[in-house]
Amino acid sequence: MRRPRVKVEHTPYRCEGGTVRIGGAVYGLAAEIEDRRGWVWTALGLMDGTREVEEVVAGLCRTHPEVSERQARAVVEALVGSGYVESGEEVVPPELSEGEVSRYARNYAYFRHADLTPREHGWEPQLRLKAARVLLLGLGGTGGHAGWALAAAGVGRLHCVDPDTVEVSNLTRQVLYDESDVGRPKAEAAVERLRRVNSAVEVTGERRRVGTREELAALLRGFDVLALCADEPRGPDGVRVWANRACAAAGVPWVGGGYSGPLVTVGVYGPGGTCYECLRAGEEARLRAGVPIDLGGPGVLATSAGLSGQFTAHAVIALVTGVPELRPGYVTGVNLIDPTHHVYVRHEPRPGCSICGHPS
């Protein structure tokens, strides 16, 4: 990074006692730096995108004669590596067309704000999205909203799979269809709609019911992430167990979104984290015997289906881009009738689990 500048979203300010706060007020992004001598504040002020790193170091030494060059360099390098600083040189990678730069400008601003990984330019997350291949299984309430969000965000390829046709009762929550689509295969209507959302995305689809783990494993080939938005078959040997095992065998992370009345959740699984079956076992052990933990059922609004799909898409985007870096193996969500109820569940792997556990 030749000419560092502080990201505008992370403009620093000074607090009492000499502390510098950087990163804004967003929980999980902001940091406080003890700066009684003012070195950090001066360095940040010099990082306006017009000076090279060596000039910032020299300026810090001039302003604070007590600072050695070694100390000044350490301060500057730490700030450059913090993620709150970007290059003052606008870099547009050749992989993005002028139209894509215009289309994804708001994506770029979001990633620049949320990403604390030092990068050569702020377009790297978008390039990762463009290269991503996502398998979307299930095109109902959750899947429709997830598919729209992924296409709008600019994933490179999106393959949509669903066995059903559009019914009138779907129209209360399934965003990809309207009254003219009733009776059509969902996969056909969804592909047509998503191609209109973003013609730069390769959207394909098939009307198909996945009936076994082996069929799901075959579908996974060539994809980077699975967005599981289907809920059948249910039960201890259902589609989520198929996904858990097929994705583990393929080394592919997966996201499963769902809802149960007002409770909306998403689970994120993959290499390096607790698998679905271990997390489920941990939750079953915590709950009273007989308490169901399956999500789904007829109780749903457009809002709960929409949140479920958006949470799913957001997790997929995070896995693909690394913004933020996620450690898989958790479920998170919200309760729409209780604003104080935030769902966040993690459990340790079961000893001996063939997918994620420690050897017994």
C-alpha positions as a printed Julia matrix, in Angstrom:
360×3 Matrix{Float64}:
   0.0     0.0     0.0
   1.89    3.05   -1.28
  -0.3     5.93   -0.21
  -2.44    4.93    2.77
  -5.53    6.8     3.82
  -8.02    6.16    6.57
 -11.3     4.82    5.22
 -13.92    7.53    5.41
 -16.3     5.18    7.26
 -13.64    4.75    9.96
 -12.7     8.4    10.47
 -11.0     8.48   13.89
 -11.75   10.76   16.81
 -10.11   11.41   20.15
 -11.62   10.51   23.49
 -10.76   11.69   26.97
  -7.43   10.53   28.32
  -5.74   10.49   24.92
  -7.53    7.41   23.56
  -8.14    7.31   19.81
 -11.29    5.57   18.63
 -11.31    4.3    15.08
 -13.82    2.23   13.19
 -16.93    4.26   13.93
 -19.69    3.14   16.25
 -20.38   -0.22   14.62
 -20.13   -3.02   17.16
 -17.45   -5.5    16.18
 -15.54   -3.03   14.02
 -14.47   -0.2    16.29
 -11.2    -0.2    18.2
  -9.78    2.05   20.89
  -6.05    2.79   20.88
  -4.25    4.25   23.86
  -2.35    7.27   22.53
  -1.16    9.45   25.39
   1.75   10.86   23.37
  -0.35   11.59   20.28
   1.71    9.5    17.89
  -1.23    7.5    16.55
  -3.4    10.59   16.08
  -0.65   12.33   14.13
  -0.01    9.29   11.94
  -3.68    8.92   11.14
  -3.87   12.59   10.19
  -0.95   12.15    7.8
  -2.67    9.17    6.15
  -4.8    11.17    3.73
  -3.9     9.32    0.55
  -1.39   11.91   -0.68
   1.69   10.61    1.14
   3.62    7.41    0.7
   4.4     5.3     3.76
   7.91    6.71    4.04
   6.54   10.26    4.0
   4.1     9.4     6.78
   6.94    7.98    8.86
   9.06   11.07    8.24
   6.15   13.38    9.08
   5.52   11.57   12.34
   9.2    11.96   13.3
   9.16   15.69   12.48
   6.03   16.32   14.53
   7.27   14.27   17.47
  11.07   14.6    17.75
  11.1    12.09   20.61
   9.95    9.33   18.21
  12.68    7.21   16.66
  12.33    6.13   13.04
  11.9     2.54   14.21
   9.05    3.51   16.55
   7.39    5.65   13.9
   7.59    2.86   11.34
   6.07    0.39   13.82
   3.13    2.74   14.45
   2.5     3.29   10.75
   2.81   -0.38    9.84
   0.42   -1.38   12.63
  -2.18    1.1    11.39
  -1.78    0.02    7.76
  -2.26   -3.59    8.84
  -5.31   -2.83   10.98
  -7.82   -2.84    8.14
  -9.0     0.7     8.88
  -6.73    2.05    6.15
  -6.99    1.71    2.38
  -4.9     2.71   -0.59
  -5.3     6.31   -1.66
  -4.91    5.18   -5.27
  -8.2     4.16   -6.84
  -7.66    0.71   -8.37
 -10.28   -0.87  -10.59
  -9.29   -4.42  -11.52
  -9.47   -5.32  -15.22
 -11.78   -8.25  -14.4
 -14.62   -5.78  -13.8
 -16.25   -3.89  -16.65
 -17.27   -0.26  -16.38
 -20.87   -1.39  -16.06
 -20.02   -3.76  -13.21
 -18.13   -1.05  -11.36
 -21.23    1.16  -11.57
 -23.63   -1.66  -10.68
 -21.64   -2.86   -7.65
 -20.6     0.53   -6.28
 -22.74    0.07   -3.16
 -21.37   -3.44   -2.66
 -17.89   -1.92   -2.83
 -18.78    0.65   -0.18
 -20.22   -2.04    2.1
 -17.19   -4.3     1.8
 -14.81   -1.37    2.32
 -16.65   -0.54    5.54
 -17.01   -4.07    6.9
 -13.7    -5.55    5.76
 -10.78   -5.25    8.18
  -8.44   -7.4     6.11
  -5.66   -5.28    4.54
  -5.99   -5.51    0.75
  -4.43   -3.97   -2.32
  -7.81   -2.6    -3.37
 -11.38   -2.7    -2.14
 -12.73   -4.71   -5.06
 -11.28   -8.06   -3.98
 -14.48   -9.26   -2.23
 -16.52   -8.45   -5.34
 -14.07  -10.38   -7.5
 -14.48  -13.37   -5.19
 -18.24  -13.1    -5.57
 -17.91  -12.96   -9.33
 -15.85  -16.14   -9.3
 -18.2   -17.99   -6.92
 -20.38  -20.93   -7.94
 -23.41  -21.39   -5.69
 -25.86  -24.29   -5.62
 -29.29  -23.17   -4.41
 -31.51  -26.08   -3.36
 -35.11  -25.07   -2.75
 -36.91  -22.1    -4.32
 -39.67  -21.39   -1.84
 -39.89  -18.55    0.66
 -36.32  -18.82    1.94
 -34.78  -19.9    -1.36
 -36.48  -17.25   -3.45
 -35.24  -14.39   -1.31
 -31.78  -15.97   -1.08
 -31.6   -16.42   -4.85
 -32.63  -12.81   -5.51
 -30.02  -11.49   -3.06
 -27.23  -13.65   -4.47
 -28.01  -12.67   -8.06
 -28.27   -8.99   -7.13
 -24.94   -9.16   -5.27
 -23.21  -10.55   -8.35
 -22.29  -14.2    -7.75
 -20.7   -15.68  -10.83
 -22.91  -18.72  -11.22
 -26.17  -19.66   -9.5
 -27.76  -23.05  -10.11
 -31.36  -23.37   -8.86
 -33.02  -26.69   -8.07
 -36.64  -27.31   -7.03
 -39.2   -30.02   -7.88
 -42.41  -28.04   -7.39
 -44.73  -25.81   -9.37
 -45.95  -22.38   -8.3
 -49.19  -22.38   -6.31
 -51.43  -19.48   -5.34
 -50.59  -20.03   -1.67
 -46.9   -19.44   -2.46
 -47.5   -15.84   -3.48
 -47.74  -14.53    0.07
 -43.98  -14.93    0.57
 -42.16  -16.32   -2.47
 -40.65  -13.26   -4.09
 -39.65  -14.71   -7.46
 -43.21  -15.42   -8.67
 -46.41  -13.59   -9.45
 -49.94  -14.62  -10.42
 -48.95  -15.3   -14.01
 -46.54  -17.99  -12.83
 -49.13  -20.2   -11.11
 -48.77  -23.72  -12.47
 -45.27  -23.19  -13.83
 -42.26  -25.11  -12.52
 -40.57  -22.98   -9.88
 -37.13  -23.66  -11.32
 -38.22  -22.36  -14.72
 -39.88  -19.22  -13.39
 -37.05  -18.51  -10.94
 -34.33  -18.77  -13.56
 -36.25  -16.44  -15.86
 -36.73  -13.86  -13.1
 -33.17  -14.02  -11.76
 -31.69  -13.55  -15.22
 -33.66  -10.31  -15.42
 -32.32   -9.25  -12.03
 -28.71   -9.54  -13.19
 -27.82  -10.58  -16.72
 -24.13  -10.77  -15.79
 -24.79  -13.77  -13.53
 -24.91  -17.23  -15.08
 -28.25  -18.51  -13.78
 -29.24  -22.09  -14.52
 -31.85  -24.39  -13.07
 -33.57  -27.72  -13.13
 -36.86  -29.15  -11.95
 -35.7   -31.99   -9.79
 -36.4   -33.67   -6.48
 -33.23  -34.7    -4.7
 -34.03  -38.07   -3.17
 -30.78  -39.32   -1.67
 -27.51  -38.13   -0.23
 -25.76  -39.56   -3.28
 -27.89  -37.43   -5.6
 -27.04  -34.35   -3.56
 -23.34  -35.23   -3.67
 -23.5   -35.48   -7.44
 -25.23  -32.08   -7.66
 -22.5   -30.49   -5.52
 -19.7   -31.18   -7.96
 -18.21  -27.97   -9.29
 -19.8   -25.67   -6.7
 -18.14  -23.65   -3.95
 -21.08  -23.3    -1.54
 -24.46  -24.92   -0.97
 -27.42  -22.76    0.04
 -29.86  -25.3     1.44
 -33.35  -23.81    1.43
 -35.27  -27.07    1.11
 -36.73  -28.68    4.21
 -37.78  -32.09    2.94
 -37.31  -34.83    3.76
 -37.24  -33.87    7.42
 -36.05  -35.8    10.42
 -32.82  -37.26   11.74
 -31.96  -38.74    8.35
 -33.33  -35.93    6.21
 -31.96  -33.45    3.74
 -29.86  -31.53    6.28
 -28.03  -34.7     7.26
 -27.48  -35.44    3.57
 -26.05  -31.94    3.14
 -23.89  -32.29    6.23
 -22.3   -35.5     4.99
 -22.13  -34.74    1.28
 -20.62  -31.29    1.83
 -18.1   -32.65    4.33
 -16.99  -35.29    1.84
 -16.61  -32.63   -0.86
 -14.98  -30.02    1.42
 -17.77  -27.57    0.55
 -19.28  -25.21    3.17
 -23.04  -24.92    3.36
 -25.71  -22.66    4.79
 -29.18  -23.75    5.89
 -31.9   -21.18    6.46
 -35.32  -21.72    7.96
 -38.18  -20.45   10.08
 -40.68  -21.76   12.6
 -43.45  -19.23   12.93
 -41.77  -16.02   14.16
 -38.41  -17.71   14.81
 -36.0   -17.16   11.92
 -32.57  -18.8    11.9
 -29.64  -19.68    9.71
 -26.95  -22.31   10.28
 -23.44  -22.06    8.84
 -21.35  -25.21    8.49
 -18.12  -26.21    6.86
 -14.48  -27.18    7.25
 -13.0   -26.09   10.56
 -16.28  -25.92   12.47
 -18.77  -28.1    14.3
 -20.92  -30.03   11.85
 -24.72  -29.92   11.7
 -25.19  -33.31   13.34
 -22.95  -32.45   16.28
 -24.58  -29.07   16.73
 -28.0   -30.66   16.6
 -26.97  -33.3    19.15
 -25.63  -30.6    21.46
 -28.86  -28.64   21.23
 -31.02  -31.73   21.8
 -29.01  -32.52   24.93
 -29.58  -28.99   26.21
 -33.34  -29.0    25.66
 -35.93  -30.98   27.54
 -36.73  -34.38   26.1
 -39.35  -34.2    23.38
 -38.84  -30.54   22.48
 -38.66  -30.34   18.65
 -35.91  -28.29   17.02
 -36.86  -28.71   13.36
 -37.67  -25.48   11.58
 -40.49  -25.22    9.1
 -44.25  -25.6     9.05
 -47.09  -23.57    7.58
 -46.72  -20.5     9.79
 -44.87  -17.87    7.77
 -45.19  -14.27    6.57
 -43.42  -12.56    3.71
 -41.27  -10.87    6.35
 -40.14  -14.05    8.09
 -39.47  -15.82    4.79
 -37.62  -12.76    3.54
 -35.42  -12.52    6.6
 -34.67  -16.23    6.4
 -33.58  -15.94    2.79
 -31.58  -12.79    3.35
 -29.77  -14.29    6.34
 -28.96  -17.3     4.18
 -27.64  -15.19    1.31
 -25.63  -13.02    3.68
 -23.91  -16.07    5.17
 -23.11  -17.39    1.69
 -21.63  -14.02    0.69
 -19.53  -13.95    3.87
 -18.22  -17.47    3.22
 -17.32  -16.58   -0.36
 -15.74  -13.19    0.27
 -14.31  -13.61    3.75
 -16.12  -10.45    4.87
 -16.37  -11.08    7.7
 -14.26  -14.15    8.25
 -16.6   -16.77    9.7
 -15.78  -19.77   11.79
 -18.46  -22.27   10.69
 -20.46  -24.37   13.1
 -23.17  -22.11   14.51
 -26.82  -21.12   14.26
 -27.96  -17.53   14.62
 -31.27  -15.78   14.21
 -34.03  -13.6    15.57
 -37.47  -13.96   17.13
 -39.9   -11.59   15.43
 -42.24  -11.39   18.42
 -39.49  -10.86   20.99
 -36.88   -8.22   20.06
 -34.78   -9.21   23.09
 -34.38  -12.79   21.88
 -31.27  -13.18   19.74
 -30.43  -16.75   18.79
 -26.79  -17.78   18.83
 -25.88  -21.44   19.28
 -22.53  -23.22   19.21
 -21.61  -26.65   20.54
 -18.38  -28.58   20.63
 -17.96  -31.52   18.24
 -18.86  -34.93   19.61
 -15.83  -37.09   20.31
 -15.3   -39.49   17.47
 -17.53  -37.67   14.95
 -16.31  -38.73   11.51
 -16.99  -35.25   10.14
 -15.74  -32.78   12.74
 -15.13  -34.57   16.04
 -11.96  -35.38   17.88
 -10.74  -38.97   17.79
 -12.34  -41.05   20.52
